[in-house]
Amino acid sequence: MSFDALLGNEQLKSDLALSLRTGHSSHCYLITGPEGSGKHTLARLLAAAILCQGRDKPCGVCHPCRKVLEGLHPDFITVDDPEHKSISVKLIRQAREDVFIQPNEADHKIYLFPRAQDMGLEGQNALLKVLEEPPAYAVFLLLADNPEKLLPTVRSRCRELKLSALPRELLEARLAGDFPQASREEIRRAAVRGGGFLGQARRLLEEGQSIPPETTAFVHAYSSSDALGLTNLLAPMEKWKRDALIPVISGWLEILEEALAGRAELSSLSRKVAASRTAPDIYRGIQSLQKALAYARSNVSPGAICGWLAWALR
């Protein structure tokens, strides 16, 4: 089994497998990437590998592996409160106290924090106390969409595993297998609008690939060279999270790229852009959207990105 259940990220998987074989694993891993990038998949595989009794870790067939992958292992503990936006310091302190209780049946005790970025400063400082001097058997898996929200002192005690977008060919092949009823065009659009991440692309296909109303509004305003319309569209988007902003901007970029390329399979939205704007205009729009995506993936705030786009696309 190894780490093959996680799509792509070959170098990361190879490095992890090597560190586990040679006994150089960390006591704390920070797994980062946008929503749908595979953070939870990697966390389960890594927990299984740490507790695995097989030769190739994780083997996926030994008793500990199966219990971890089925969510039944008593030494694989999730620290979260999904009913609340933030994780209370009380919950983190309870986990910290539990750390010093010996494992139930394994050599290690693993704590999963699926929303590490939602720990407040007090909670992070509470966790930091045990990260600095953990018991030898304790392992911590911190998952974060936005690792910049974590204290530098917390991050410095973690080995970061950063998940990357998948090559389009690999992603489209997987989506085609998972959604045999979807057309090639639907698969391609989901791959692009999902930012190259399997989870986001799958969600788009599951939701029927409906076109976001912001995309229709963007095409109307951009095709009409309506600067005020673009400003009115982007202003409320300043309050979005980056994970919501990236797929929408990716969809806008795809429409402009199709319009510029003049491909036969253009959508009605792409045809509208191609008929209304000149090729140099569209090319400049593509450059602006590409920069906006780069800013979003570099953790620039959505407010700054949307404000800049309103100016760049005018």
C-alpha positions in Angstrom: 0.0 0.0 0.0 2.7 2.5 1.1 1.6 6.1 0.5 0.1 5.4 -2.9 -3.4 6.2 -1.8 -2.3 9.9 -1.9 -2.3 11.1 -5.5 0.8 12.8 -6.8 3.3 14.5 -4.4 5.9 11.8 -5.3 8.9 13.5 -3.8 7.1 14.1 -0.5 5.9 10.5 -0.3 9.4 9.2 -1.2 11.0 11.3 1.5 8.5 10.2 4.1 8.9 6.5 3.3 12.7 6.9 3.6 12.5 8.6 6.9 10.2 5.9 8.3 12.5 3.1 7.1 15.6 4.7 8.6 14.0 5.7 11.9 14.2 9.5 11.3 10.6 10.3 11.8 9.5 13.5 13.6 7.5 14.0 16.7 5.4 16.7 15.0 4.3 17.1 11.4 2.6 20.2 10.0 0.6 19.1 6.9 -0.3 22.1 4.8 -2.3 22.8 1.6 -5.6 24.2 0.6 -8.9 22.5 1.1 -9.2 19.3 -0.9 -5.4 18.9 -1.3 -5.2 15.6 0.5 -4.2 16.7 4.0 -6.6 14.2 5.8 -5.6 11.4 3.5 -1.9 12.0 4.2 -2.5 12.3 7.9 -4.3 8.9 8.0 -1.6 7.2 6.0 1.2 8.7 8.1 -0.6 7.7 11.3 -1.0 4.1 9.9 2.7 4.1 8.9 3.9 5.1 12.3 1.8 2.4 14.0 2.3 -0.2 11.2 3.7 -3.6 12.1 4.4 -4.6 8.5 7.5 -4.3 6.4 6.5 -1.6 3.9 4.9 1.2 6.0 2.0 1.6 5.9 1.2 -1.9 4.7 -2.5 -1.4 5.0 -3.2 -5.0 6.0 -1.8 -5.3 9.6 -4.2 -4.9 12.5 -2.9 -1.4 13.5 -3.1 -0.1 9.9 -6.6 -1.3 9.4 -7.8 0.2 12.7 -6.2 3.6 11.9 -7.7 3.6 8.4 -11.1 2.7 9.8 -10.9 5.4 12.5 -10.9 2.8 15.3 -7.4 2.9 16.8 -7.4 4.1 20.4 -4.0 5.6 20.1 -4.9 7.8 17.1 -6.8 10.7 18.7 -8.5 13.6 17.0 -8.5 16.9 18.8 -11.3 19.1 17.3 -14.6 20.7 18.0 -16.4 20.9 14.6 -19.4 22.6 16.1 -17.4 25.7 16.8 -15.4 28.0 14.6 -12.3 27.9 16.9 -10.8 25.2 19.0 -11.0 26.1 22.7 -7.9 26.2 24.9 -9.7 23.9 27.3 -9.8 21.1 24.6 -6.1 21.6 23.9 -5.2 21.4 27.6 -7.3 18.2 28.0 -5.3 16.7 25.1 -2.0 17.9 26.6 -2.9 16.1 29.9 -3.8 13.0 28.0 -0.4 13.0 26.2 1.2 11.8 29.4 -1.0 8.8 29.7 0.8 5.8 28.2 -0.5 4.4 24.8 -3.3 1.9 25.0 -1.9 -0.8 22.7 0.8 0.7 20.4 4.3 2.0 20.8 3.2 5.5 19.9 0.2 7.8 20.6 -0.8 10.1 17.8 -2.8 13.3 18.1 -4.4 14.8 15.0 -5.3 18.5 14.9 -7.4 18.8 11.7 -7.8 22.6 12.0 -4.6 23.7 13.5 -5.0 27.2 12.1 -8.1 27.6 14.2 -6.3 27.4 17.5 -6.1 30.8 19.2 -2.9 32.2 20.5 -3.7 30.8 24.0 -4.4 27.4 22.6 -1.2 27.4 20.5 0.8 28.4 23.5 -0.8 25.6 25.5 0.1 23.1 22.8 3.6 24.5 22.5 4.4 23.5 26.1 4.1 19.8 25.2 5.7 20.2 21.7 8.8 21.5 23.4 9.2 18.4 25.6 6.9 15.6 24.5 7.0 12.0 25.8 9.1 9.8 23.5 6.0 8.0 22.3 3.9 11.1 21.4 3.4 12.2 17.7 1.4 15.3 16.6 -0.1 15.8 13.2 -1.2 19.4 12.6 -3.3 20.1 9.5 -3.5 23.7 8.3 -5.0 25.4 5.3 -3.3 28.6 6.3 -0.1 27.8 8.3 0.8 31.5 8.6 -1.8 31.7 11.4 0.4 29.4 13.5 3.0 30.9 15.8 6.6 30.7 14.5 7.5 28.9 17.7 4.9 26.2 16.9 6.0 25.9 13.2 9.6 25.7 14.2 9.0 22.5 16.1 7.2 20.8 13.2 8.4 19.1 10.0 6.3 20.7 7.3 4.7 18.5 4.6 3.4 20.9 1.9 1.0 19.3 -0.5 1.2 20.4 -4.1 -1.4 20.8 -7.0 -1.5 17.7 -9.2 -0.3 17.6 -12.8 -3.4 18.1 -15.0 -3.0 14.8 -16.9 -2.8 12.8 -13.6 -5.7 14.7 -12.1 -8.0 14.4 -15.2 -7.2 10.7 -15.5 -8.3 10.1 -11.9 -11.4 12.2 -12.3 -12.4 10.3 -15.4 -12.1 7.1 -13.5 -14.1 8.4 -10.6 -16.8 10.1 -12.7 -17.2 7.9 -15.9 -20.5 9.7 -16.7 -18.8 13.1 -17.0 -17.7 14.4 -20.3 -14.1 15.2 -21.1 -15.0 18.9 -21.1 -16.5 18.7 -17.6 -13.5 16.8 -16.3 -11.1 19.4 -17.7 -13.1 22.3 -16.3 -13.3 20.7 -12.9 -9.5 20.1 -12.9 -8.8 23.8 -13.7 -11.4 25.3 -11.4 -10.3 23.0 -8.6 -6.9 24.6 -8.7 -5.3 21.3 -9.5 -6.5 19.6 -6.2 -8.4 16.4 -6.3 -10.8 17.2 -3.5 -11.9 20.5 -4.9 -12.3 19.1 -8.4 -14.4 16.2 -7.1 -16.6 18.5 -5.3 -17.3 20.5 -8.4 -18.2 17.4 -10.3 -20.4 16.1 -7.5 -22.2 19.5 -7.4 -23.0 19.2 -11.1 -20.4 21.7 -12.3 -22.8 24.6 -11.9 -21.4 27.9 -13.0 -20.9 30.3 -10.0 -23.0 33.4 -10.3 -19.8 35.4 -9.8 -18.5 33.9 -13.0 -21.5 34.9 -15.1 -21.3 38.4 -13.6 -17.6 38.6 -14.3 -18.0 37.7 -18.0 -20.8 40.2 -18.4 -18.8 43.1 -16.8 -15.5 42.2 -18.5 -17.1 41.7 -21.9 -18.8 45.1 -21.5 -15.6 46.8 -20.2 -17.7 47.8 -17.2 -15.2 48.9 -14.6 -17.9 49.8 -12.1 -19.5 46.4 -12.6 -16.2 44.6 -11.9 -15.7 46.7 -8.8 -19.2 45.9 -7.5 -18.6 42.2 -8.2 -15.2 42.1 -6.5 -16.0 44.2 -3.4 -18.0 41.6 -1.5 -15.5 38.9 -2.5 -12.9 40.7 -0.4 -14.4 39.0 2.6 -14.0 35.5 1.1 -11.4 33.0 2.2 -8.6 32.3 -0.2 -9.8 28.7 -0.6 -13.1 30.0 -2.0 -11.5 32.7 -4.1 -8.9 30.5 -5.9 -11.4 28.2 -7.7 -13.5 31.1 -8.9 -10.5 33.1 -10.2 -9.2 29.9 -11.8 -12.6 29.6 -13.6 -12.3 33.2 -14.9 -8.8 32.5 -16.1 -9.9 29.4 -18.0 -12.6 31.3 -19.8 -10.2 34.0 -20.9 -7.6 31.4 -22.0 -10.3 29.6 -24.1 -11.4 32.9 -25.6 -7.8 33.9 -26.6 -7.1 30.4 -28.0 -10.3 30.3 -30.1 -10.8 26.6 -29.5 -13.8 25.0 -31.2 -15.2 23.8 -27.9 -15.5 27.2 -26.4 -18.3 27.7 -23.9 -20.9 30.4 -24.4 -19.1 32.5 -21.8 -15.8 32.2 -23.6 -17.5 33.0 -26.9 -18.9 36.2 -25.4 -15.5 37.3 -24.2 -13.9 36.5 -27.6 -16.6 38.5 -29.5 -16.3 41.5 -27.2 -12.7 42.1 -26.4 -9.5 42.2 -28.5 -6.8 39.6 -28.2 -4.4 42.1 -26.5 -7.1 43.0 -24.0 -7.8 39.3 -23.2 -4.0 38.6 -22.9 -3.6 41.4 -20.4 -6.7 40.0 -18.5 -5.1 36.6 -18.4 -1.8 38.0 -17.0 -3.8 39.9 -14.3 -5.7 36.7 -13.3 -2.5 34.7 -13.2 -0.9 37.2 -10.9 -4.0 37.2 -8.7 -3.8 33.4 -8.4 -0.1 33.7 -7.6 -0.9 36.2 -4.9 -3.7 34.0 -3.5 -1.4 31.0 -3.3 1.3 33.2 -1.6 -1.2 34.0 1.2 -1.9 37.6 0.1 -5.2 38.7 1.7 -8.4 38.3 -0.4 -9.1 42.0 0.2 -5.9 43.1 -1.4 -6.3 40.6 -4.3 -9.8 41.8 -5.1 -8.9 45.4 -4.9 -5.9 44.9 -7.2 -8.0 43.0 -9.7 -10.7 45.7 -9.8 -7.9 48.1 -10.9 -6.0 45.7 -13.2 -9.1 44.5 -15.1 -10.7 47.9 -15.6 
